[in-house]
């Protein structure tokens, strides 16, 4: 049975985090040894995570979600833009619970294959905040980030209103900044991923997208969106706009009916995407750049969004229509969108799509890292299917000495017990629970600072996760194991990107000591990192240093 351990980021991490918080709160004009403009911008941006006036604003708006959108419009106008200006961005607006980022990544790459200049706004970032705002698939440069950050920040500073919240919160600010970037850099289109929900998400100030998409629905962010799929579907359908086509994937019956009703209310033509099989011919499966069977429905939705965008913008080469069997729409609450033969550019885009931290495999010598930011019950189910299949496809060591390790964290109001129970079939030898701070350093880690969660709270959550796992395994193990570096303990000096662990004797707990020996001697170590995109980002920062450059 798997041993469970808790690994915080170090004995002095709390003090270091508090030091980072103090540093980030210093206005740029008073920063000692003034850092480079980009780091200046990141530290100033981080102060918007705990802006006191924003907390007051949230209290005022809590009873009236529509006020959030009005506030967002006010911030946008103070930054120098009107909502009408966003009409020029030719936006694809995508919401959903699972896979919405993957849908966006597929759609963006498909349209880039047509030679279009693409913008892509997504969240959260994994390693660097610049990942949230992309042009032609690449995060904007540090120079561009600094330029537009200070452009927006200074305009908002100059138009402060003492009676209202003077600055937008972190996500709102970045959304406004992304619109400035895309307009001034003259992209041909912008793919915009909703943050949370849809109806009252700050991206929903978009008035006239070209097309909208809803990926698979699931239970998440229940304190904000509601605790049933029907309530969540109502929120997601809030992005529908009059006369703007929308597409969704197969959904449970009642949530699909809610989406249909929302579409009718808003005079929005809504279509159901056929499965990817309908786009394939002669038994030849379309090659996808993202692994996992669950990505097939995301790819099918992306194809429909890309084709609808091309058609509505009068572009050539949108794929030849295919005839569907007459019974295909029988008994459906939402009409089925016609399948078509994907163009050469579409096939290329699907094949070359990339999306870090989702069904990603990083082989590092004897240690193979399987990385997926799944954090809902259905996405963890998909992650388990992918991991088991991916591990099965790998060559087995001749002596059979394979060790499987789970590295896990979950945040927010998620049901950790339900998520961990789904991971049991993976048959892990060890389960490691650590905060999302895979490393804690004042220097060079500002992109991953989160002052909305204290280290103490994060460690308490890890202990709760460990206890849950122990109960699921029906085995009592120590719950007071503290190690300074989870990745170092797992890799045991056998991954060239991860430093060797501290000297022998640094891990007095028997679980850590015996586990270290097994990890050192195993022919193969397979590590699944999941439960939180923030955890995935911290791990990727260490395993792939190039992502920080």
C-alpha positions in Angstrom: 0.0 0.0 0.0 1.1 3.5 -0.7 2.9 5.5 2.0 1.7 9.0 2.5 4.0 11.9 3.3 3.7 15.7 3.6 6.5 17.8 2.2 6.4 21.5 2.8 8.9 23.8 1.0 11.3 24.3 3.8 11.6 25.2 7.5 12.0 29.0 6.8 9.5 29.2 4.0 6.9 31.1 6.1 9.5 33.9 6.8 10.6 33.9 3.2 7.0 34.2 1.9 6.3 37.0 4.3 9.4 38.7 3.1 8.2 38.4 -0.5 4.9 39.9 0.5 6.6 42.9 2.0 8.8 43.3 -1.0 5.9 43.1 -3.4 3.9 45.8 -1.5 6.7 48.4 -1.9 5.7 50.9 -4.6 8.1 50.8 -7.5 9.4 54.3 -6.8 10.7 53.2 -3.4 12.1 49.8 -4.3 15.6 49.4 -3.0 18.2 48.8 -5.7 15.4 49.3 -8.3 15.0 46.0 -10.2 14.6 45.6 -13.9 11.3 47.2 -15.3 9.8 43.7 -15.9 10.3 42.5 -12.3 9.1 45.9 -11.2 5.9 45.3 -13.2 5.4 41.8 -11.8 5.9 43.0 -8.2 3.4 45.8 -8.7 0.9 43.5 -10.3 1.2 41.2 -7.3 0.0 44.0 -5.0 -3.3 43.8 -6.8 -3.9 40.3 -5.3 -4.5 41.8 -1.9 -5.6 45.3 -2.7 -7.6 46.5 0.3 -9.9 48.7 -1.7 -10.7 45.7 -4.0 -11.8 43.7 -0.9 -14.3 46.5 -0.1 -15.4 46.4 -3.7 -16.1 42.7 -3.6 -18.2 43.1 -0.5 -20.3 45.8 -2.2 -20.7 43.6 -5.4 -21.4 40.3 -3.8 -25.1 40.8 -3.7 -25.2 42.2 -7.2 -23.0 40.2 -9.7 -24.0 42.5 -12.5 -22.2 45.3 -10.7 -19.0 43.3 -11.4 -19.4 43.8 -15.2 -20.2 47.5 -14.7 -17.1 47.9 -12.6 -15.1 46.1 -15.3 -16.4 48.5 -18.0 -15.5 51.4 -15.8 -11.9 50.2 -15.4 -11.7 49.5 -19.2 -12.8 53.0 -20.0 -10.4 54.5 -17.5 -7.6 52.6 -19.2 -8.5 54.3 -22.5 -10.7 51.8 -24.2 -14.4 51.4 -24.7 -16.3 48.1 -24.9 -17.0 48.9 -28.6 -13.3 48.8 -29.3 -13.2 45.1 -28.4 -15.5 44.4 -31.4 -12.4 44.9 -33.6 -10.7 41.9 -32.1 -12.7 39.2 -33.9 -13.0 37.2 -30.7 -13.6 33.5 -30.1 -15.0 33.4 -26.5 -14.7 30.0 -24.8 -16.1 28.8 -21.4 -16.6 25.4 -19.8 -15.4 23.5 -16.7 -13.0 21.0 -18.3 -10.8 21.4 -21.3 -11.6 25.0 -22.2 -7.9 25.9 -22.2 -7.2 22.9 -24.5 -10.1 23.9 -26.8 -8.6 27.4 -27.0 -5.1 26.0 -27.7 -6.4 23.8 -30.5 -8.4 26.6 -32.1 -5.6 29.1 -31.9 -3.1 26.7 -33.5 -5.6 25.7 -36.2 -6.2 29.4 -37.2 -2.5 30.2 -37.0 -2.0 27.5 -39.6 -3.9 29.7 -42.0 -1.3 32.4 -41.6 -3.4 34.5 -39.3 -1.8 36.6 -36.5 -3.4 35.2 -33.3 -3.9 36.5 -29.8 -4.7 34.1 -27.0 -5.7 35.1 -23.4 -5.8 32.3 -20.8 -5.5 31.6 -17.1 -3.9 30.7 -14.9 -0.3 30.8 -15.9 2.0 28.0 -14.9 5.5 29.5 -14.7 5.4 33.1 -15.9 2.5 35.5 -16.0 3.4 36.4 -19.6 2.0 33.0 -20.6 -1.5 34.4 -20.1 -1.1 36.8 -23.0 0.2 35.2 -26.2 0.7 36.3 -29.8 1.1 33.7 -32.4 1.3 31.0 -29.7 4.2 32.6 -27.8 4.0 34.5 -24.5 4.6 38.2 -25.1 8.2 39.3 -24.4 9.2 40.9 -21.1 9.6 44.2 -22.9 6.1 44.1 -24.3 4.7 43.0 -21.0 6.4 45.9 -19.2 5.3 48.4 -21.9 1.6 47.5 -21.7 1.6 46.9 -18.0 2.8 50.4 -17.2 0.6 51.9 -19.9 -2.5 50.5 -18.3 -1.3 50.9 -14.7 -0.4 54.6 -15.1 -3.7 55.4 -16.8 -5.6 53.8 -14.0 -3.5 55.6 -11.4 -4.1 59.0 -13.1 -7.9 58.4 -13.0 -8.3 57.3 -9.4 -11.7 58.0 -7.8 -11.4 58.1 -4.0 -15.1 57.0 -3.7 -14.6 53.8 -5.6 -12.0 51.0 -5.9 -9.1 52.7 -7.6 -7.5 49.7 -9.2 -8.9 46.5 -10.6 -7.9 43.2 -9.0 -5.2 40.9 -10.6 -7.3 39.0 -13.1 -9.3 42.1 -14.2 -6.2 44.1 -14.7 -4.6 41.4 -16.9 -7.8 41.1 -18.9 -7.7 44.8 -19.6 -4.0 44.7 -20.4 -4.6 41.7 -22.8 -7.2 43.8 -24.8 -4.7 46.6 -25.1 -2.0 44.3 -26.3 -4.1 42.6 -28.9 -5.5 45.9 -30.3 -2.2 47.7 -30.5 -0.3 44.7 -31.8 -3.0 44.3 -34.5 -3.9 40.6 -34.2 -6.3 39.2 -36.7 -8.2 37.4 -34.0 -8.2 36.8 -30.3 -9.1 33.6 -28.5 -10.3 34.5 -25.1 -10.7 31.9 -22.3 -13.3 32.7 -19.6 -11.8 32.9 -16.1 -14.6 31.5 -13.9 -18.2 30.9 -15.0 -19.3 33.1 -17.8 -22.2 35.3 -17.1 -20.4 37.6 -14.6 -16.8 36.8 -15.6 -14.9 40.0 -16.4 -14.2 38.7 -19.9 -18.0 38.9 -20.6 -17.8 42.7 -21.3 -17.1 41.3 -24.9 -20.2 42.4 -26.8 -19.8 40.9 -30.3 -17.6 37.8 -30.5 -17.4 36.0 -33.8 -18.2 32.7 -32.2 -18.6 31.1 -28.7 -17.8 27.7 -27.3 -18.7 25.7 -24.2 -16.5 22.8 -23.3 -17.5 19.9 -21.0 -19.3 20.9 -17.9 -18.5 19.7 -14.4 -18.7 20.7 -10.7 -16.1 23.3 -9.8 -16.0 26.7 -8.0 -19.3 25.8 -6.3 -19.2 28.8 -3.9 -19.3 31.1 -6.9 -21.2 29.2 -9.6 -23.6 27.0 -7.7 -23.5 23.4 -6.6 -25.4 21.7 -9.4 -24.5 21.2 -13.1 -27.7 23.0 -14.0 -26.7 26.1 -12.1 -23.2 26.0 -13.6 -24.6 25.6 -17.1 -26.7 28.7 -16.5 -23.6 30.6 -15.6 -21.6 29.3 -18.6 -24.5 30.1 -21.0 -24.1 33.7 -20.0 -21.5 34.3 -22.7 -24.1 33.7 -25.5 -24.7 36.8 -27.6 -27.6 37.6 -30.0 -26.9 36.2 -33.5 -23.5 34.8 -32.6 -23.2 31.1 -33.2 -22.2 28.9 -30.3 -21.1 25.3 -30.1 -20.9 22.8 -27.3 -19.8 19.2 -26.8 -21.9 16.3 -25.5 -23.3 17.2 -22.0 -25.7 15.6 -19.5 -29.3 16.0 -20.5 -30.5 18.6 -18.0 -27.4 20.9 -18.3 -27.7 20.8 -22.1 -31.3 21.8 -21.8 -30.2 24.8 -19.6 -27.7 25.8 -22.3 -30.4 25.5 -24.9 -32.8 27.7 -22.9 -30.1 30.3 -22.3 -29.3 30.3 -26.0 -33.0 30.9 -26.9 -33.3 33.7 -24.3 -30.4 35.5 -26.1 -31.4 34.7 -29.7 -28.1 32.7 -30.0 -28.0 29.8 -32.4 -26.5 26.9 -30.4 -25.2 23.7 -32.0 -23.9 20.4 -30.6 -20.5 19.2 -31.9 -20.4 15.7 -33.4 -17.6 13.5 -32.0 -14.2 13.7 -33.7 -14.9 10.3 -35.4 -17.3 12.2 -37.7 -14.3 14.3 -39.1 -12.2 11.2 -39.8 -12.3 9.1 -42.9 -11.0 5.7 -43.9 -10.2 4.6 -40.4 -7.4 7.2 -40.1 -7.5 9.0 -36.8 -6.6 12.7 -36.7 -3.3 13.2 -34.9 -3.6 15.5 -31.9 -0.8 17.4 -30.3 -2.4 16.9 -26.8 -2.5 13.3 -25.4 -5.5 11.5 -23.9 -8.8 10.3 -25.3 -10.6 13.2 -23.6 -8.8 15.6 -25.9 -10.8 14.3 -28.9 -14.0 16.2 -27.9 -11.9 19.3 -27.2 -10.4 19.0 -30.7 -13.8 18.5 -32.3 -15.1 21.7 -30.6 -12.0 23.6 -31.7 -12.6 22.5 -35.3 -16.2 23.9 -35.2 -15.1 27.1 -33.7 -12.3 27.6 -36.2 -14.5 26.8 -39.1 -17.3 29.1 -37.9 -14.7 31.9 -37.5 -13.3 31.4 -41.0 -16.8 31.3 -42.5 -18.0 34.4 -40.7 -14.8 36.3 -41.7 -15.2 35.3 -45.3 -12.0 33.2 -45.4 -11.3 30.4 -48.0 -10.4 26.8 -47.3 -12.8 26.1 -44.4 -13.2 22.3 -45.0 -15.6 20.5 -47.2 -19.1 19.6 -45.8 -19.9 16.0 -45.1 -23.4 14.6 -45.2 -24.7 13.3 -41.9 -27.1 10.4 -41.6 -30.7 11.7 -41.4 -31.2 10.3 -37.9 -28.3 12.2 -36.4 -30.4 15.0 -35.0 -33.4 12.9 -33.9 -34.5 13.6 -30.3 -31.7 16.1 -29.6 -32.5 19.2 -27.6 -29.8 21.0 -29.5 -29.3 20.6 -33.3 -26.1 18.7 -34.4 -23.5 20.8 -36.2 -22.6 19.4 -39.6 -19.3 17.5 -39.8 -16.8 18.4 -42.5 -13.6 17.3 -44.0 -10.8 19.2 -42.2 -8.6 21.2 -44.4 -4.8 20.6 -44.6 -4.3 23.7 -42.3 -6.8 22.3 -39.8 -5.1 18.9 -39.7 -1.7 20.6 -39.2 -3.0 22.8 -36.4 -4.5 19.9 -34.4 -1.3 17.9 -34.8 1.0 20.8 -33.7 -1.1 22.1 -30.8 0.7 22.5 -27.5 -0.6 23.2 -24.0 1.8 22.9 -21.1 0.8 21.1 -18.0 -2.0 19.0 -19.5 -1.3 15.3 -20.2 2.4 16.2 -20.5 5.1 13.6 -20.2 8.7 14.6 -19.3 11.2 11.7 -19.5 14.3 12.6 -17.4 16.5 9.5 -17.4 15.1 6.8 -15.0 12.5 9.3 -13.7 9.5 10.0 -15.9 7.1 12.8 -14.9 3.5 12.7 -15.9 2.0 16.1 -15.5 -1.7 17.1 -15.6 -3.4 20.0 -13.9 -6.7 18.0 -13.4 -8.6 19.4 -10.5 -12.3 18.3 -10.8 -13.7 14.8 -10.4 -14.3 14.3 -14.2 -10.9 15.7 -15.2 -9.1 13.6 -12.6 -11.0 10.5 -14.0 -9.6 11.5 -17.5 -6.2 12.0 -16.0 -6.2 8.5 -14.4 -7.2 6.9 -17.7 -4.4 8.8 -19.5 -1.8 8.0 -16.9 -2.6 4.3 -16.7 -2.5 4.0 -20.5 0.7 6.1 -20.9 2.5 4.0 -18.2 1.2 0.8 -19.8 2.7 1.8 -23.1 6.2 2.3 -21.6 8.7 -0.5 -21.6 8.7 -2.4 -18.3 12.1 -2.8 -16.5 13.4 -6.3 -16.8 13.8 -6.7 -13.1 10.4 -5.3 -12.4 11.6 -2.6 -10.0 9.2 0.2 -10.9 8.2 2.8 -8.2 5.1 4.9 -8.7 4.7 8.2 -6.9 1.8 10.6 -6.6 2.6 14.3 -6.1 -0.6 16.0 -5.2 -2.2 19.2 -4.0 -5.7 20.6 -4.2 -6.9 24.1 -3.3 -10.1 26.1 -2.9 -13.4 24.4 -2.2 -12.7 21.2 -4.0 -13.6 17.8 -2.6 -10.2 16.4 -2.0 -11.5 13.0 -0.7 -13.4 12.5 -4.0 -10.4 13.4 -6.1 -8.0 11.1 -4.1 -10.4 8.2 -4.2 -10.3 8.4 -8.0 -6.5 8.1 -8.0 -6.4 4.8 -6.1 -6.5 2.5 -9.2 -3.1 4.0 -10.2 -1.5 1.8 -7.5 1.0 4.3 -6.2 3.8 3.2 -3.9 4.1 6.6 -2.3 1.8 9.6 -2.1 3.5 13.0 -1.5 1.4 16.0 -0.5 3.0 19.5 -0.7 1.9 23.1 -1.2 1.9 24.7 -4.6 5.1 26.5 -3.8 7.5 23.8 -5.2 10.3 26.2 -4.3 10.3 29.2 -2.1 12.8 32.0 -3.2 12.5 35.7 -2.9 14.5 36.2 -6.0 13.2 35.3 -9.4 10.0 33.7 -8.4 7.6 36.7 -8.3 5.4 35.2 -11.1 4.3 32.4 -8.8 3.7 34.4 -5.6 0.1 34.1 -4.3 -0.6 36.3 -1.3 -4.2 35.1 -1.1 -3.1 31.8 0.5 -0.8 31.7 3.5 1.9 29.1 3.8 0.3 27.9 7.1 -3.1 27.4 5.4 -1.4 25.6 2.6 0.4 23.2 4.9 -2.8 22.5 6.9 -4.5 21.6 3.7 -1.7 19.2 2.9 -2.0 17.5 6.2 -5.8 17.1 5.6 -5.0 15.6 2.2 -2.6 13.2 3.8 -5.1 12.0 6.4 -7.7 11.5 3.7 -5.3 9.4 1.6 -4.3 7.3 4.7 -8.0 6.6 5.5 -8.6 5.6 1.9 -5.6 3.2 2.0 -6.9 1.8 5.3 -3.4 2.1 6.7 -2.1 4.3 9.5 1.2 6.0 8.7 2.9 9.0 10.3 1.3 12.3 9.6 4.1 14.5 10.9 6.7 14.0 8.3 8.4 17.3 7.2 10.9 17.3 4.3 12.5 20.4 2.7 12.2 19.5 -1.0 9.6 17.1 -2.4 11.1 16.9 -5.9 14.5 16.2 -4.5 13.2 13.4 -2.3 11.3 11.8 -5.2 14.1 12.0 -7.8 16.9 11.0 -5.4 19.6 12.7 -7.6 18.6 10.6 -10.6 17.0 13.5 -12.6 19.6 15.9 -14.1 17.2 18.8 -13.6 16.6 18.2 -9.9 19.4 18.6 -7.2 20.3 15.6 -5.1 18.6 15.5 -1.7 20.4 16.6 1.4 22.9 14.5 3.2 22.0 11.1 4.6 20.0 11.4 7.8 18.2 14.6 6.8 14.9 12.6 6.7 14.5 11.0 10.1 11.0 9.6 9.4 11.1 5.9 8.5 8.8 6.4 5.5 11.2 8.9 4.0 14.3 6.8 4.8 13.0 3.5 3.5 11.4 5.2 0.5 14.6 7.0 -0.4 16.4 3.6 -0.6 13.7 2.2 -2.9 13.8 5.3 -5.1 17.5 5.1 -5.4 17.5 1.4 -6.5 14.4 1.4 -8.7 15.0 0.9 -12.4 12.1 3.2 -13.2 10.3 5.9 -11.3 7.0 7.1 -12.6 5.6 10.3 -11.0 2.1 11.7 -11.5 1.8 15.4 -10.7 -1.9 16.4 -10.5 -4.7 18.1 -8.5 -3.7 21.7 -9.1 -2.5 23.8 -12.1 -0.6 25.9 -9.6 1.3 22.9 -8.3 2.0 21.8 -12.0 3.4 25.3 -12.6 5.8 25.1 -9.7 7.0 21.6 -10.8 7.5 22.7 -14.4 9.5 25.7 -13.3 12.0 23.3 -11.7 11.9 20.5 -14.3 12.2 22.7 -17.3 14.3 25.8 -16.5 13.9 27.1 -20.0 10.3 28.0 -19.2 11.6 30.7 -16.9 13.7 32.4 -19.5 
